[in-house]
Amino acid sequence: MDLWTKRNITDYLSNPDESLDKNYSEERQKIRKAIRAEDEKTKKMGGVIDWNYMLNDMM
């Protein structure tokens, strides 16, 4: 399962709310949950994920 694809990131960013996960397939729900966990873990440590870098410079 490759979390950090452009499709997965843009999908998560467009609808980050966990309540919307039910609209996705089981596999996509797992991906969204994993990305959300990383996002929340980073925020708890006081950081911010640089989504612009992830989408533009890394891909």
C-alpha positions in Angstrom: 0.0 0.0 0.0 1.6 3.2 -1.2 0.2 6.1 0.9 2.1 9.0 -0.6 0.7 9.1 -4.1 -0.7 12.3 -5.6 -4.1 10.7 -5.8 -4.2 9.6 -2.2 -2.9 12.9 -0.9 -5.3 15.1 -3.0 -8.2 12.7 -2.0 -7.4 13.1 1.7 -6.9 16.9 1.5 -10.2 17.4 -0.4 -12.2 15.6 2.2 -10.1 15.1 5.4 -13.1 14.5 7.7 -13.2 10.9 9.0 -17.0 10.8 8.7 -16.7 10.9 4.9 -14.5 7.7 4.7 -17.7 5.6 4.3 -18.0 6.9 0.8 -14.8 5.1 -0.3 -13.9 1.5 -0.9 -12.4 -0.5 2.0 -8.9 -0.1 0.5 -9.2 3.6 0.1 -10.6 3.9 3.7 -7.4 2.2 5.0 -5.3 4.6 3.0 -7.2 7.6 4.3 -7.0 6.3 7.8 -3.2 5.9 7.6 -2.7 9.3 6.1 -4.9 10.9 8.8 -2.9 9.1 11.5 0.4 10.5 10.1 -1.2 14.0 9.9 -2.5 13.9 13.4 0.7 12.5 14.8 2.7 15.3 13.1 0.3 17.9 14.5 0.6 16.5 18.0 4.4 16.9 17.8 3.8 20.6 16.8 4.7 20.1 13.2 2.9 20.5 9.9 3.1 18.2 6.9 4.2 20.2 3.9 1.5 19.0 1.5 2.7 21.4 -1.3 6.1 19.7 -1.2 4.5 16.2 -1.1 2.3 17.0 -4.1 4.7 19.0 -6.3 8.3 18.5 -5.5 8.3 14.9 -4.4 6.3 13.4 -7.2 
